[in-house]
């Protein structure tokens, strides 16, 4: 086994073993608390620009298959695990995780104390880091980590969005236009299940042209990095407010908040995992949700006369959802489509279709 090093901007150096591809990759280091679903996590475009650490100690034990993906290729910058399983035991598996990462040139490191790393990120906040199998000088890698770009003020949506519009499916009662800021396939699948004919548009597609297609509703998708940096998306959303029903998910929620005149801020270490408790304020119902985001909407910067807070995170009381009091617009910070994670919030897709139905009647 070849040695690998993970170096953080605060000077911490972890020595481990290389798996997956060899090379060197930098990014913001975050941790994910999901027990399963590593393939969906690897392929989630929201992780662009980030090095993902799995808190569950054994990863790769059920291998990789051709179905459990959220985008065609892995999106993480690099991957950190305590132990990469040498055995892949699952009837659906087509290959081992190590081979999959090699194929897609994703650098991985195993054999480090992921508990220590997670604790450090929880106490100090997310840190820039770098994984290398080609440089053995830890001090040089720390310097590179400090000089890396991170995710604040960086537009990574332009990297993960589709290049041109495409039709996901043809049949459905409702025509839905999806702005692709890094959309997960499971969002599109759930829209189809809810009876929607889905067309996906690039993040910078002009709002005027999108409206010419006469959709019944618009979904603002998830995506990576800093919402304030995606200025073209914010401007497009401003032009759509009040025109059609809008449903925002994750980054879509943050961009909607900015388009409505609010502000966003960076969380200390973000929410990444399939076990985040969220309360719907109107009913006091608590749902366990899947989440993956490092920024949040500052509700105090939005007009209380126009916007209401609908959901909160019970761990840190941050905003998890909002709705417009006049227009058919709502959004959530968590992932109702899961992939991976619980399905407690999947009913929100039906809520979106009911909103489109009501708009048709009016």
Buried (B, 14 or more C-beta within 10 A) or exposed (E): EEEBBBBBBBEBBBBBBBBBBBBBBBBBBBBBBBBBBBBBBBBBBBBBBBBBBBBBEEBBBBBBBEEBBBBEEBBBBBBBBBBBBEEBEEEEBEBBBBBBBBBBEBBBBBBBEBEEBBEBBEEBBBBBBBBBBEBEEBEBBBBBBBEBEBBBEBBBBBBBBBEEBEEBEEEBEBBBBBBBBBBBBBBBBBBBEBBBBBBBBBBBBBBEEBBEEEBBBBBBBBBBBBBBBBEBBBBBBBBBBEEBBBBBBBBBBBBBBBBBEBBBEBBEBBBBBBBBBBBBEEEEEEBBBBBBBBBBBBBEBBEEEEBBBBBBBEEEEBBBBBBBEEBBBBBBBBBBBBBBBBBBBBEBBEBBBEBBBEBEEE
